[in-house]
Amino acid sequence: MATVHEEIERKYDGAVDRPLTAAELSHVARLRAGGTEKLDAVYYDTPDLHLLRRGITLRRRTGGHDAGWHLKTPGPDGSRTETRLPLGSGDGRNGDARLLPAELVALTRADARGEQMAPVAHLRTRRDLTLLVDGKGRTLAELARDTVSAELLGASARSDGRPAGRSATTWVETEVELAAGDRALLDEIDARLLQRGLHHSAAGSKLGRALAGRLAAAPARAVPGPAEPSGGGDAPPGSVGAALTACLRAQVAALHELDPAVRMDEPDSVHRMRVTVRRLRSALAAHRRILDRAPADHLDRELRRLGRALGGARDAEVLARRLGEQAAELPPAAHPAAVGAAIRARFEVRYREAHRAVLRVMDGRRYYALLDELERFATRPPLNGRAGRGRSEARRMLRKQRRRTARRLRTALALPPGPRRDRELHRARKAAKRARYAAESVSPLVGGPAGRTVDRMKRIQKPLGAHQDGVMGERALADLAAATPPQDGAAVFGLGVLYARQRRDAPRRVEQAAEAAERLEH
């Protein structure tokens, strides 16, 4: 089982001639020798070093106290998150401990863009450790003097990427990692080491230093980060373009973080990724006026394709839970146990098939191309002149979204009950969702009006969502009853009872949505 912890450290080129003393550092009572370790690690990456270009390292270490698999990913504040697995955590074929563990493959699949990973470097390190200890004997930080020997493997041994013989290099570096101490102590140590002539390492990792030539041979992909205080893209601060850029970057980061969760089928991960896709599409649609439409429309089409795949799995998940809960509440005469078993059997298969379809999409070239396109788009959105406008443009967009929602709901309510009305109510619900997500995207810019729009859209979206659940439940139960053998009369009868309950509250839900829409227009 994987363990995860936050790693806060700093690296320096070279080593000090004059060691640090406890008197120079706050809260440090003494420095004591931590011993010497010999570390042996093989690093894995794609041929184009996709992981390393994003500051990620994946290694298999066979020496030292922390032998095992280590995946390090950078955080927004300069820290790194390390995921560890014991050796032999691969898929178990032939007992080969060198096989990449499936969990780490899933965690890096999006960063690797689906490419196969192989050994790129073999690093051997002699680590002389010094512990900085407080008066209670707690280790506040670890100071390491590392003598590193790096041997490049395979294509990494040549700057042009072609296979060649092995090449090696050696260097000395200093590393400081916090234990029980705080960042103030890290800053103190940093100042003392710089005074002694050390310099911060230009490479973020030992592997980065070893493969610096390969990294410089090709440009890194654009990776969006948090929106800068000066605004996003070419939009000035306080503009609708800056607000959109911040929204896009946040949602692209969320999509990327959810990728491994969906691959490993973590609870609710499909739903969260589907919502993220909807937020992205809503932002693109609501802000079309300030975007170059050709790239935005292409991105929307690719996101819609991903959303449809996720929707199949999510619908099966929702129906299984909702109908299963309702089946448990059936009276004894409706045979709740038989109905519940039929529902579980049907939707477990349906969900598995739908989840496999999601994974096929996520392992395809179009999905990885979408990730690249999203990162480029969020890094610098194709904004036009209107993007520089401020609150007036954001409020205009909100008014448009509110009117669009109200118009769709009026159209639906004018129809008699039936399939067409159900479709129009569903369209009105989707319009409310778009308006809600659009309002959230400009909430930092316009404040109260955006918050009120979000609240009112929720009051429309919630009852219409319950109505749509009933529509989908009817269809699913009708299909399930038709597929149930006639001799299983108990289950068929119970499914019929459950079918009749799907629209029991439909009039009240539609009325609630209508009342919310009326308040919205006023």
C-alpha positions in Angstrom: 0.0 0.0 0.0 1.3 3.4 -0.9 2.3 6.0 1.7 2.3 9.7 0.9 4.1 12.6 2.6 5.1 16.2 1.9 8.8 16.8 1.3 10.1 20.3 2.0 13.8 20.6 1.0 16.4 22.7 -0.7 19.4 21.7 -2.8 22.8 23.4 -3.3 25.7 22.8 -5.6 28.9 21.7 -3.8 29.5 21.3 0.0 30.7 23.7 2.7 34.2 23.7 4.1 33.1 25.1 7.5 30.2 23.2 9.0 27.2 24.8 10.6 26.9 25.2 14.4 23.9 25.1 16.7 24.7 28.6 17.9 23.9 30.0 14.5 20.4 28.5 14.3 17.3 29.2 16.4 15.8 26.3 18.4 18.7 24.0 17.4 20.3 22.5 20.5 23.0 20.5 18.8 24.1 18.9 15.6 24.9 15.2 15.6 26.2 12.8 13.0 23.4 10.8 11.3 25.7 8.2 9.7 26.6 7.4 6.1 24.3 5.7 3.6 24.9 4.3 0.2 21.9 4.8 -2.0 21.4 3.1 -5.3 18.5 4.2 -7.5 17.3 3.6 -11.1 15.1 6.4 -12.6 12.3 5.9 -15.0 10.8 8.2 -17.6 9.5 8.4 -21.2 11.9 8.8 -24.1 11.2 12.5 -24.3 11.5 12.9 -20.5 7.9 14.0 -20.0 8.0 13.4 -16.3 11.2 15.3 -15.6 10.1 18.2 -17.7 7.3 18.7 -15.3 9.5 18.3 -12.2 8.4 14.7 -11.5 10.8 11.9 -10.7 10.1 8.2 -10.5 12.8 5.9 -9.1 13.4 2.5 -7.7 15.8 2.7 -4.8 17.6 -0.4 -3.5 19.8 1.1 -0.8 19.3 3.0 2.4 16.6 3.1 5.0 13.9 4.1 2.4 14.4 1.4 -0.2 11.4 1.1 -2.5 9.6 2.9 -5.2 9.5 6.7 -4.9 7.3 9.1 -7.0 8.0 12.8 -6.3 5.6 15.5 -7.7 6.1 19.2 -7.3 3.7 21.4 -5.2 2.7 25.0 -5.9 4.7 26.3 -2.9 8.0 24.7 -3.8 7.4 21.6 -1.7 7.1 18.1 -3.2 4.8 15.2 -2.5 6.4 11.8 -2.3 4.5 8.6 -2.9 6.2 5.4 -1.7 5.7 1.8 -2.4 7.7 -1.2 -1.3 9.9 -3.1 -3.8 8.1 -5.9 -5.6 4.9 -3.8 -5.9 4.7 -4.3 -9.7 2.2 -6.6 -11.3 4.0 -9.6 -10.0 5.0 -11.2 -13.3 7.9 -13.6 -12.6 8.4 -11.9 -9.3 10.4 -9.1 -11.0 10.8 -6.2 -8.5 11.8 -3.9 -11.4 8.4 -3.8 -12.9 6.7 -0.5 -12.5 3.8 -0.7 -10.0 0.4 -0.3 -11.5 -0.5 2.4 -9.0 2.5 4.6 -10.0 1.8 4.0 -13.7 -1.7 5.3 -13.1 -0.4 8.3 -11.2 1.9 9.3 -14.0 -0.1 8.2 -17.1 -1.4 11.7 -17.9 2.1 13.3 -17.3 3.7 10.7 -19.5 1.0 11.2 -22.1 0.5 7.5 -22.3 4.1 6.7 -23.4 5.9 3.7 -22.1 8.5 4.4 -19.3 11.9 2.8 -19.1 15.1 3.3 -17.1 16.9 6.6 -18.1 19.6 6.9 -15.4 21.3 5.0 -12.7 22.4 7.1 -9.7 24.7 6.0 -6.9 25.0 8.3 -3.9 27.1 8.3 -0.8 25.2 10.3 1.7 26.8 11.8 4.9 24.0 12.9 7.1 24.0 15.5 9.9 20.9 15.9 12.1 19.8 19.2 13.6 18.2 18.4 17.0 16.3 20.5 19.5 16.4 20.4 23.3 13.8 17.6 23.4 15.9 15.4 21.1 13.6 15.9 18.1 15.2 16.1 14.7 14.2 19.5 13.2 16.0 19.0 9.9 18.5 16.8 8.1 21.6 18.2 6.3 23.0 15.8 3.7 26.3 15.9 1.9 25.8 13.8 -1.2 28.5 12.5 -3.5 26.6 11.4 -6.6 27.7 9.3 -9.6 25.2 9.3 -12.4 25.2 6.8 -15.3 22.9 7.6 -18.2 21.0 4.7 -19.7 19.6 4.0 -23.2 18.4 6.9 -25.2 19.3 9.3 -22.4 23.0 8.7 -23.0 22.9 10.8 -26.1 21.6 14.4 -26.5 20.0 13.5 -29.8 17.9 10.7 -28.1 19.5 7.8 -30.1 20.7 4.7 -28.2 24.4 4.8 -27.3 26.9 3.4 -24.9 26.6 4.4 -21.2 27.9 7.8 -20.0 28.6 8.8 -16.5 29.3 12.0 -14.4 30.1 12.7 -10.7 29.4 15.7 -8.5 28.9 16.8 -4.9 25.7 18.6 -3.6 24.2 19.6 -0.3 20.5 18.9 0.6 18.5 20.2 3.5 15.2 18.6 4.3 12.8 19.7 7.1 11.7 17.1 9.6 9.9 18.6 12.7 11.2 22.1 12.1 9.4 24.9 10.3 10.1 27.0 7.2 11.7 29.7 9.3 14.5 27.3 10.3 14.8 26.3 6.6 15.3 30.0 5.7 17.9 30.4 8.5 19.9 27.4 7.2 19.6 28.7 3.7 21.1 32.0 4.7 24.0 30.4 6.5 24.8 28.1 3.5 24.7 30.9 1.0 27.0 33.0 3.3 29.5 30.0 3.1 29.6 30.3 -0.7 27.0 27.7 -1.8 24.5 28.3 -4.5 21.0 27.0 -5.1 21.0 24.1 -7.5 19.8 25.0 -10.9 18.3 21.5 -11.3 15.3 20.6 -9.2 16.5 17.0 -8.7 19.6 14.9 -9.1 18.1 13.4 -12.2 17.5 16.8 -13.6 21.2 17.6 -13.2 22.2 14.3 -14.7 20.0 14.8 -17.7 20.4 18.6 -18.1 21.7 18.2 -21.6 18.6 16.2 -22.7 16.3 18.7 -21.0 17.9 21.6 -22.9 17.6 19.8 -26.2 13.8 20.3 -26.5 11.4 22.9 -25.0 9.2 21.8 -22.2 5.4 21.7 -22.6 3.5 24.7 -21.2 2.2 23.9 -17.8 -0.5 26.3 -16.4 -0.1 27.5 -12.8 -2.2 29.7 -10.6 -3.2 33.0 -12.2 -0.6 35.6 -11.6 -1.6 38.7 -9.6 -1.0 40.8 -12.8 -3.8 38.9 -14.5 -4.0 35.9 -16.9 -2.7 35.8 -20.5 -2.8 39.3 -21.9 -5.7 40.4 -19.6 -5.1 43.2 -17.0 -5.9 42.5 -13.4 -9.5 43.0 -12.4 -10.7 42.2 -15.9 -13.1 39.5 -17.0 -10.2 37.9 -19.0 -8.1 37.5 -15.9 -11.0 36.0 -14.1 -11.6 33.5 -16.9 -7.9 32.6 -17.0 -7.9 31.9 -13.3 -10.9 29.7 -13.7 -9.5 27.8 -16.6 -6.2 27.1 -14.8 -7.9 25.9 -11.7 -10.1 23.5 -13.7 -7.3 22.2 -15.9 -5.3 21.5 -12.7 -8.3 19.7 -11.2 -8.8 17.6 -14.3 -5.1 16.6 -14.2 -5.3 15.6 -10.6 -8.4 13.5 -11.1 -6.9 11.5 -14.0 -5.2 8.8 -11.7 -8.2 8.7 -9.4 -10.5 7.8 -12.4 -8.0 5.2 -13.7 -7.9 3.6 -10.3 -11.7 3.8 -10.0 -11.7 5.7 -6.7 -15.1 6.5 -5.3 -16.8 9.5 -6.9 -13.8 10.2 -9.1 -15.8 9.8 -12.4 -18.4 12.3 -11.1 -15.8 14.8 -10.0 -14.1 14.6 -13.4 -17.4 15.0 -15.2 -18.2 18.1 -13.2 -14.8 19.5 -14.0 -15.4 18.9 -17.7 -18.7 20.7 -17.4 -17.2 23.6 -15.6 -14.6 24.0 -18.4 -17.2 23.8 -21.1 -19.4 26.3 -19.3 -16.6 28.7 -19.0 -15.8 28.5 -22.7 -19.5 28.8 -23.7 -20.3 31.7 -21.3 -17.2 33.7 -22.2 -17.3 33.1 -26.0 -17.6 36.9 -26.5 -14.1 37.5 -25.2 -12.4 34.4 -26.8 -11.1 33.5 -30.3 -14.0 31.2 -31.2 -12.2 28.7 -33.4 -9.8 27.2 -30.8 -12.4 27.6 -28.1 -15.0 25.7 -30.1 -12.5 22.9 -31.0 -11.6 22.5 -27.3 -15.3 22.4 -26.4 -15.9 19.5 -28.9 -13.1 17.5 -27.5 -14.3 18.1 -23.9 -17.8 17.1 -24.9 -16.5 13.8 -26.2 -14.7 13.1 -22.9 -17.8 14.2 -21.0 -20.0 11.8 -22.8 -17.7 8.9 -22.0 -17.7 9.9 -18.3 -21.5 10.4 -18.4 -22.1 6.7 -19.2 -20.2 5.5 -16.1 -21.6 8.3 -13.9 -25.2 7.5 -15.0 -24.8 3.9 -14.2 -23.3 4.8 -10.8 -26.1 7.2 -9.9 -28.9 4.8 -11.0 -27.4 1.9 -9.1 -27.3 3.9 -5.9 -30.6 5.6 -6.2 -32.6 2.6 -7.3 -30.9 0.4 -4.8 -31.9 2.7 -2.0 -35.4 2.9 -3.2 -35.6 -0.9 -3.6 -34.6 -1.3 0.1 -37.7 0.8 1.0 -40.2 -1.3 -0.9 -42.9 -3.2 1.2 -42.4 -6.9 1.7 -45.1 -7.7 -0.9 -42.9 -6.0 -3.6 -40.0 -8.4 -2.8 -37.3 -5.7 -2.0 -34.5 -8.3 -1.8 -35.1 -9.7 -5.2 -35.5 -6.3 -6.7 -32.3 -5.0 -5.1 -30.4 -8.1 -6.3 -31.6 -7.6 -9.9 -30.6 -3.9 -9.8 -27.1 -4.6 -8.4 -26.5 -7.4 -11.0 -27.6 -5.2 -13.9 -25.8 -2.0 -12.9 -22.5 -3.5 -11.7 -22.1 -4.9 -15.2 -23.2 -1.7 -16.8 -20.8 0.4 -14.7 -17.8 -1.9 -15.4 -18.5 -1.7 -19.1 -18.9 2.1 -19.0 -15.7 2.5 -16.9 -13.7 0.4 -19.4 -15.0 2.7 -22.1 -13.8 5.7 -20.1 -10.3 4.2 -19.8 -10.2 3.5 -23.6 -10.9 7.1 -24.2 -8.3 8.2 -21.6 -5.7 5.9 -23.2 -6.3 7.3 -26.7 -4.2 9.9 -28.6 -7.1 12.4 -28.7 -7.3 12.5 -24.9 -3.6 13.2 -24.5 -3.8 15.8 -27.3 -6.7 17.3 -25.3 -4.5 17.6 -22.2 -1.8 19.3 -24.2 -4.3 21.7 -25.8 -5.9 22.5 -22.4 -2.5 23.3 -20.9 -1.6 25.6 -23.8 -5.1 27.2 -23.7 -5.1 27.8 -19.9 -1.5 29.1 -20.0 -2.4 31.9 -22.4 -6.1 31.9 -23.5 -6.8 33.4 -27.0 -8.5 36.5 -25.6 -9.7 39.4 -27.7 -10.1 43.1 -26.9 -13.3 42.6 -24.8 -11.3 40.5 -22.3 -9.8 43.7 -20.8 -13.2 44.9 -19.6 -14.2 44.6 -16.0 -17.3 44.1 -14.0 -19.7 45.5 -16.6 -18.7 42.7 -19.0 -19.0 40.1 -16.3 -22.5 41.3 -15.3 -23.6 41.4 -18.9 -22.6 37.7 -19.2 -24.5 36.9 -16.0 -27.6 38.6 -17.3 -27.4 36.6 -20.5 -27.0 33.3 -18.7 -30.0 34.1 -16.4 -32.2 35.0 -19.4 -31.2 31.9 -21.3 -32.1 29.7 -18.3 -35.4 31.4 -17.8 -36.3 31.2 -21.5 -35.6 27.4 -21.7 -37.6 26.7 -18.6 -40.6 28.8 -19.9 -40.5 26.8 -23.1 -40.5 23.5 -21.2 -43.4 24.5 -18.9 -45.5 25.5 -21.8 -45.6 21.9 -23.0 -47.9 19.2 -21.8 -46.4 16.3 -19.8 -44.6 13.8 -21.9 -41.2 13.0 -23.5 -40.8 16.3 -25.3 -41.4 18.2 -22.0 -38.9 16.0 -20.2 -36.2 16.8 -22.9 -36.9 20.5 -22.5 -36.8 20.4 -18.8 -33.4 18.6 -19.0 -32.2 21.4 -21.4 -33.3 24.0 -18.8 -31.4 22.2 -16.1 -28.2 22.2 -18.2 -28.7 25.9 -18.8 -29.0 26.4 -15.1 -25.8 24.5 -14.5 -23.9 26.5 -17.1 -25.2 29.8 -15.6 -24.1 28.6 -12.1 -20.6 27.6 -13.2 -20.2 30.8 -15.2 -21.2 32.8 -12.2 -18.6 31.0 -10.1 -15.9 31.9 -12.7 -16.4 35.6 -12.2 -17.3 35.5 -8.5 -14.0 37.1 -7.4 -14.7 40.0 -9.9 -18.3 40.9 -9.2 -19.0 39.4 -5.8 -22.6 39.5 -4.6 -24.4 39.3 -8.0 -22.5 36.2 -8.9 -23.2 34.6 -5.5 -26.9 35.3 -5.9 -26.9 33.8 -9.4 -25.2 30.7 -8.1 -27.8 30.3 -5.3 -30.8 30.9 -7.6 -29.5 28.5 -10.2 -29.1 25.8 -7.6 -32.8 26.2 -6.7 -33.6 25.5 -10.3 -31.0 22.8 -10.9 -31.8 20.7 -7.8 -35.6 19.9 -8.5 -35.0 19.5 -12.2 -32.1 17.1 -11.4 -34.5 15.1 -9.3 -37.0 15.1 -12.1 -34.4 13.9 -14.6 -33.4 11.1 -12.2 -37.0 9.9 -12.3 -37.0 10.0 -16.1 -33.8 7.9 -16.2 -35.1 5.6 -13.5 -38.2 4.8 -15.5 -36.2 4.0 -18.6 -33.7 1.8 -16.7 -36.4 -0.1 -14.8 -38.5 -0.7 -18.0 -35.4 -2.1 -19.7 -34.5 -4.2 -16.6 -38.1 -5.6 -16.3 -38.1 -6.5 -20.0 -34.8 -8.4 -19.6 -35.9 -10.2 -16.4 -37.1 -13.8 -17.1 -40.9 -14.2 -16.8 -40.5 -17.0 -14.3 -38.9 -14.5 -11.9 -42.3 -12.9 -11.2 -41.4 -11.6 -7.8 -38.6 -9.3 -9.2 -40.8 -8.2 -12.1 -43.6 -7.2 -9.8 -41.3 -5.3 -7.5 -39.7 -3.5 -10.5 -43.1 -2.4 -11.6 -43.9 -1.0 -8.1 -40.5 0.8 -8.2 -41.3 2.1 -11.7 -44.5 3.7 -10.5 -42.6 5.6 -7.8 -40.2 7.3 -10.1 -42.5 10.3 -11.0 -44.4 10.4 -7.7 -43.0 13.9 -6.8 -42.6 15.2 -10.4 -45.4 17.9 -10.2 -44.0 19.3 -7.0 -40.4 19.4 -8.4 -41.4 21.1 -11.6 -43.4 23.7 -9.5 -40.3 24.3 -7.3 -38.2 25.0 -10.4 -40.9 27.3 -11.9 -41.0 29.3 -8.7 -37.3 29.7 -8.6 -37.2 30.8 -12.2 -39.9 33.4 -11.5 -37.8 34.9 -8.8 -34.8 34.8 -11.1 -36.5 36.9 -13.7 -37.6 39.4 -11.1 
